[in-house]
């Protein structure tokens, strides 16, 4: 096992797996732990017991920079207190991981027949889960997140890999897969 990726919900794991390059997912164990406390607890246990690098992906549940920074510091402090030098990375999705989908509007416009209104985009800024649910409600041929992920084209995936969360997670997994050795 090269690393663990711990997130809150199974839908978060599904998004991450759909967007990460396949080679980075090899020998990586993904798990959905539940709420923030459960994520921190699971990540702490994996680091302390398995002594294996862990990426912790959590929702900010906010767009306020000071709140986001505080959440990051709190989680990093808790993990650092149990990490005997094992690499870890706290990755915060602002405001939530589903928001990634709104970084590539051609995907949503294609899947939802152009029904991505300005109102939906405003909702997505603070409540991306709600915005996705509203898009799927009504006369949409897409009824769940799995169908959205299944409809991703290689162009969609490439565009969404440019989001901060995916870049950070890819960088961490690359780093722990090929650690830089400093010679003395």
N, C-alpha and C positions, 0 to 999 in steps of 0.2 A: 504494500500500500504506500503510495507516494504522499497522498494528502486526503483530508476530509473536507467536505463543503457542507456546512450546516446553515440551514435557512429556516424561516418560520413555517411556511405552508408548502404542501406538495406542489401547488401551482407555481410557487417560486422555483422549486427544483426543476419542474418541467420547462419553465422559461430558460433557466440557466443551461440545462442540457441541450435544448434546441438551438441555442445561440453560440455555445462554446465550440471551438474546433474539436472534432472527434478525437484527435490525438491527445488533446489536453484532458479528455475525460477518462482515458485509459488509466487504470490503477488509482482512480479517485473514487471515493465512496461519498455519495450524496445522501443527505438525510434531512427530512423536515421534522423539526423538533416541537413546533407550536409557538407560543408567545415568546417575547423577548427573554423572559426569565428562563424558560426552558431551553432556548437557543444558547444562552450564556452557560447554563449548567451543563448541557451536552458538550459544548466546545471545551469547557474547562476539564471535564472528565476525559475527553479524548486526548487532550494535551497531556494531562497528568498521568493517565494510565497507559495510553498507547504510544506516547512520546512521538507523535506524528504531526506534521504541520496541519493547521486547520485554517480554512477561510470561513469567516462568519459573515453571512449576508443578511442584513436586517433592513426593515423599512424605517425611514426617518419618522414617518407619521407626522411630518411637519415640513414646511418650506422655510421656516425661520432659521437663518444661519446659526444663531447662538444656541438654539434648541438642538440643532443637528450636531454642532460641535460638542455640546455637553453630552449628548447621547454617545457619541464616538469616544470621548474621554472616559466616560463611565464604563463602557464595555471594555475598552482597551485596558483600563486599570484593573478590572476584575480578572481578565484573562492573563494579564502580565503577572498578577500575584500567584498564579499557579503554574506558569510556564517556566520550566527550568532551561530557558534558552531555546526552546522549540519555536520555530517560526510560526507566526499567525498573522492574519490580516483581517481587520474589521472593515467591511464594505457596506456603505450605507446607501440604499436606494432612496432617492428624494422624489416625491414623498413616499412612494411605494414601488415595488418592482414592476407591477403592471404598467407603470408609467413609461417603461421602455418602449412599449408598443406605439406610443404617441410621438416617438422620435423619428418615425418613418411613416408619414401620413399616406403615401401612395399605397401602402399595404392595407391600411384601414379603409381608405376610399374604394379600393378594389373589392375588398371583402364585403363591405357594407353599402355597395352601390352608391357611393358618393354621399351617404347620409351622415357624414362627419361634420356636423354643424359647428358654428362658433360657440354655441352654448355647450356642446359636448367637450370642445377643446378647453373651455374655461373650467368646467367641472374636472377635467383630467389633470389640471394643474395642481389641484389639492386632493382630489379623490379619484385616482385613476381606476381603481376597482369599480367604483360606481359608474364611471364613464363607460367602461367596457361592458358592464351589465346593461346599461341603457342602450348601447349600440346593438346588443344581442336581443334585446326585447323587441316585441312586435313582429314585423314581417321579415326578419333576417333569416337567411339560410344558415347562418352560423349561430349555434346555440351554446357553445362552451369554449373555454380556452384551448382545449385540445384541438378543436377544429381550426382555430386560428393558427396554432403552431403547425399543424399538419399542412396548412395552406401556404406556409412560408416558401418563397422561391429563394434561389441562391443569391439573387440581388437583394432581397429583403434581409436575409441573414447577414450578408456582408454589411449592409447599411446599419443594422442593429448592433453589430459587433463593435461599431464605433462609439457606442454609448459608454459613459464613464464606468458604470458597474461592470460591464462585460470586459472592458479594457483592464480594469483593476484586477478582476478575478483571473483573466488570462495571464496577466503579468505575474501574479502571485504563483499560479500553477506552473508557469514556465520557469520561474525562479527556483521553486522547490524541486522541480524535475531536473534542472541543470544548475545546481548551486555554483556560485562563483567561489573558487578556492583562492584564498589569499596566501601567497607563499611568504615565508619569513626570510 
